[in-house]
Amino acid sequence: MKYTKSKMETLVSENPELKKRLKTLMKDMDLEKNFALKALYHSEVTDNGPYQSAYQDLDLL
C-alpha cells in the first residue's frame, strides 16, 4: 500500500475523527498539513490500522 496525499485528504474529509486528529497533530506538534497527513497515514492506516480498509476502498472510486 502506498501513501497518496489526495487519498489521505479524501479519507480525512470523510471521517470527522480523523479530521479532529489532523488538527490536533498540526497544533500540538506544530506540523504543516502535509506532514500531519503522513503521520496520520502511518499511525491510522498502515499495518492493519483502523482506517486501512477505508483507505483501500478509495481505490475503487
Summary of the structure (lengths in Angstrom):
residues: 61
radius of gyration: 10.8
end to end distance: 16.2
largest distance: 33.8
contacts: 151
relative contact order: 0.20
helix: 74%
strand: 0%
